[in-house]
Amino acid sequence: MASYYFYKLTVDDGGAPCVHDGMLSLAICKPMIRSSAQVGDVIFGFAAHSLHADNRLIYVAKITDRLSAGKYYKDPKYFSRADCIYEWWGETFHVRPGAQFHRVEKDHLTHDLGRGPRFPRANVLLSDDFRYFGGSLREHYKNQFPAVRRAITGLGQGHRLHHSPELIRELQGLLEDTWRKMPTDEKPSELPRDDISHRTGGCGIAKSKGCR
């Protein structure tokens, strides 16, 4: 059975998630989700209060592929994607020249990929089955799904593991409801900025019994 992950985005600028050419990728930030989520799991990205005060839904993605061991950054077919910001050079990863994100803080590479030589966090989640709204979808779930509302409203930084059957049912209902809505254009609501860090914001994990 699928696991349902959710977190709050403080920034939606095309880096995390990156939506391009019919694919959504989560390659930078959220290393714990990228390390544990598997194909078939679902990720919900809600807006933090600082992004949209109503905590509206930014995207939902069903994970259809998962690349580990830094394969995303070594395969030329991903080089044109905005979140493919690292490259393998010599015996380690480096920030790719011209990278749009994470060029200010020196510890971003370690945060995103983990420490060498294993780089245990170099996992990337891919989805070609998603709904990305980029802030255009006004809050629509709080009345219909009160358990989701409570979970999102109380969500801060860090991870939480929820076992509430009510929350699982409501996340499944929100997924079904959202899939009937049309996503917006792929472009995010603001252009990338060099001084932005994606590392803030909380996230949660909701798993039904017997899940991974």
C-alpha positions as CSV (number, residue, x, y, z in Angstrom):
1,M,0.0,0.0,0.0
2,A,1.1,3.5,-0.7
3,S,2.6,5.9,1.9
4,Y,1.4,9.5,1.9
5,Y,4.0,12.2,2.5
6,F,3.2,15.9,3.0
7,Y,5.1,19.0,3.8
8,K,5.0,22.8,3.6
9,L,6.8,24.8,0.9
10,T,8.2,28.2,1.9
11,V,9.4,28.8,-1.7
12,D,8.0,27.7,-5.0
13,D,10.5,28.9,-7.6
14,G,11.0,25.9,-9.9
15,G,13.7,24.2,-7.8
16,A,11.9,21.9,-5.4
17,P,9.8,20.6,-7.0
18,C,11.0,21.1,-10.6
19,V,8.3,20.7,-13.2
20,H,9.5,20.6,-16.7
21,D,8.6,18.7,-19.9
22,G,5.8,16.7,-18.4
23,M,7.8,15.5,-15.4
24,L,8.0,16.6,-11.8
25,S,11.2,15.9,-9.9
26,L,12.3,16.3,-6.3
27,A,16.0,16.4,-6.4
28,I,17.1,19.0,-3.9
29,C,15.9,19.7,-0.4
30,K,13.7,17.3,1.6
31,P,16.5,14.6,1.8
32,M,14.6,12.5,4.3
33,I,11.6,12.2,2.0
34,R,13.9,11.5,-1.0
35,S,15.6,8.8,1.0
36,S,12.5,6.9,2.2
37,A,9.8,7.4,-0.4
38,Q,9.4,4.7,-3.0
39,V,7.7,4.2,-6.3
40,G,3.9,4.2,-5.7
41,D,4.0,6.6,-2.8
42,V,2.3,10.0,-2.9
43,I,3.7,13.4,-2.0
44,F,1.5,16.4,-1.2
45,G,3.2,19.9,-1.1
46,F,1.2,22.5,0.7
47,A,2.1,26.2,1.0
48,A,3.6,27.5,4.2
49,H,1.9,30.5,5.8
50,S,4.7,32.7,4.4
51,L,4.0,31.6,0.9
52,H,0.2,31.5,1.0
53,A,-1.6,32.2,4.3
54,D,-4.3,29.7,3.5
55,N,-1.9,26.8,3.2
56,R,-3.2,26.0,-0.2
57,L,-2.2,22.9,-2.1
58,I,0.8,23.5,-4.4
59,Y,1.2,20.0,-5.9
60,V,0.4,16.3,-5.6
61,A,2.7,13.7,-7.2
62,K,2.5,9.9,-7.4
63,I,6.1,8.7,-7.5
64,T,6.7,6.8,-10.7
65,D,10.5,6.5,-10.6
66,R,13.3,6.8,-8.1
67,L,17.0,7.3,-8.9
68,S,19.6,6.6,-6.3
69,A,23.4,6.9,-6.0
70,G,23.5,10.2,-7.9
71,K,22.3,8.7,-11.2
72,Y,20.1,11.8,-11.8
73,Y,23.2,14.0,-12.0
74,K,25.2,11.6,-14.2
75,D,22.5,11.0,-16.9
76,P,22.7,13.5,-19.8
77,K,18.9,13.4,-20.3
78,Y,18.4,15.3,-17.1
79,F,21.1,17.9,-17.6
80,S,18.6,20.5,-18.9
81,R,16.4,20.4,-15.8
82,A,16.7,23.3,-13.5
83,D,17.2,21.1,-10.4
84,C,20.1,19.1,-11.9
85,I,22.5,21.4,-10.2
86,Y,25.3,18.9,-9.4
87,E,27.8,17.1,-11.6
88,W,30.2,14.2,-11.1
89,W,33.7,15.4,-11.6
90,G,36.8,13.5,-10.6
91,E,35.7,11.4,-7.6
92,T,33.1,13.6,-6.1
93,F,30.1,15.9,-6.9
94,H,30.4,19.6,-7.5
95,V,27.9,22.4,-8.1
96,R,27.3,22.5,-11.9
97,P,28.5,25.8,-13.5
98,G,25.5,28.0,-14.1
99,A,23.3,26.2,-11.5
100,Q,20.2,28.3,-10.7
101,F,19.9,27.1,-7.1
102,H,22.1,26.7,-4.0
103,R,25.0,28.8,-5.0
104,V,25.2,30.8,-1.8
105,E,25.4,28.4,1.1
106,K,28.5,26.1,1.0
107,D,26.8,23.3,2.9
108,H,24.0,22.7,0.4
109,L,25.8,19.9,-1.4
110,T,26.2,17.9,1.8
111,H,22.6,18.6,2.8
112,D,21.2,17.5,-0.5
113,L,23.5,14.6,-1.3
114,G,25.1,13.6,2.0
115,R,28.8,13.2,2.6
116,G,31.1,11.4,0.2
117,P,32.3,9.0,-0.9
118,R,28.9,7.3,-0.6
119,F,26.6,10.4,-0.9
120,P,23.7,8.5,0.8
121,R,21.2,11.3,0.2
122,A,21.7,11.5,-3.6
123,N,18.2,10.2,-4.3
124,V,15.8,11.8,-6.7
125,L,12.1,11.2,-6.9
126,L,10.4,11.5,-10.3
127,S,6.7,11.6,-11.3
128,D,5.0,11.7,-14.7
129,D,1.6,11.4,-12.8
130,F,1.1,14.6,-10.9
131,R,-0.9,17.8,-10.4
132,Y,1.0,21.0,-10.1
133,F,-0.9,24.2,-9.4
134,G,1.8,26.6,-8.5
135,G,-0.3,28.6,-6.1
136,S,-3.2,29.1,-8.5
137,L,-5.5,26.6,-6.6
138,R,-7.1,28.5,-3.7
139,E,-7.6,26.6,-0.4
140,H,-10.3,24.0,-1.1
141,Y,-9.7,21.1,1.4
142,K,-10.0,22.4,5.0
143,N,-13.8,22.1,5.3
144,Q,-14.0,18.8,3.6
145,F,-11.0,17.2,5.2
146,P,-10.7,18.4,8.8
147,A,-8.0,15.9,9.8
148,V,-5.8,17.1,6.9
149,R,-6.5,20.7,8.0
150,R,-5.4,20.0,11.5
151,A,-2.3,18.2,10.4
152,I,-1.2,20.9,8.0
153,T,-2.0,23.8,10.4
154,G,0.0,22.2,13.1
155,L,2.9,21.2,10.9
156,G,6.2,22.9,11.7
157,Q,9.8,21.9,10.8
158,G,10.9,18.3,10.9
159,H,9.2,15.0,10.2
160,R,6.2,13.4,11.9
161,L,4.9,9.9,11.4
162,H,1.1,9.7,11.5
163,H,-0.8,6.4,12.0
164,S,-4.3,7.9,12.2
165,P,-6.8,5.9,10.0
166,E,-8.9,9.1,9.7
167,L,-5.9,11.0,8.3
168,I,-5.1,8.2,5.9
169,R,-8.7,8.2,4.6
170,E,-8.8,11.9,4.2
171,L,-5.5,12.1,2.3
172,Q,-6.8,9.4,0.0
173,G,-10.0,11.5,-0.5
174,L,-8.0,14.6,-1.1
175,L,-5.9,12.8,-3.7
176,E,-9.0,11.6,-5.5
177,D,-10.6,15.1,-5.3
178,T,-7.4,16.8,-6.6
179,W,-7.0,14.4,-9.5
180,R,-10.3,15.7,-11.0
181,K,-8.8,19.3,-11.1
182,M,-6.8,20.6,-14.0
183,P,-3.2,21.6,-13.2
184,T,-1.8,25.0,-14.2
185,D,1.1,25.8,-16.6
186,E,4.4,24.3,-15.6
187,K,6.0,27.6,-14.8
188,P,6.2,28.6,-11.1
189,S,4.9,31.9,-9.8
190,E,8.3,33.5,-9.4
191,L,11.7,33.3,-11.1
192,P,14.6,31.6,-9.4
193,R,16.8,33.8,-7.2
194,D,20.4,33.1,-6.2
195,D,19.8,34.0,-2.5
196,I,17.0,31.5,-1.9
197,S,17.4,28.5,0.3
198,H,14.9,25.7,0.1
199,R,15.8,24.1,3.4
200,T,13.1,25.5,5.6
201,G,9.6,24.2,6.2
202,G,8.2,21.1,7.9
203,C,7.0,17.8,6.5
204,G,5.1,14.8,7.7
205,I,4.6,11.2,6.7
206,A,1.3,9.4,6.8
207,K,1.5,5.6,6.5
208,S,-1.3,3.1,6.6
209,K,-0.7,-0.2,8.4
210,G,1.5,-2.6,6.5
211,C,3.1,0.1,4.4
212,R,6.8,0.4,3.8
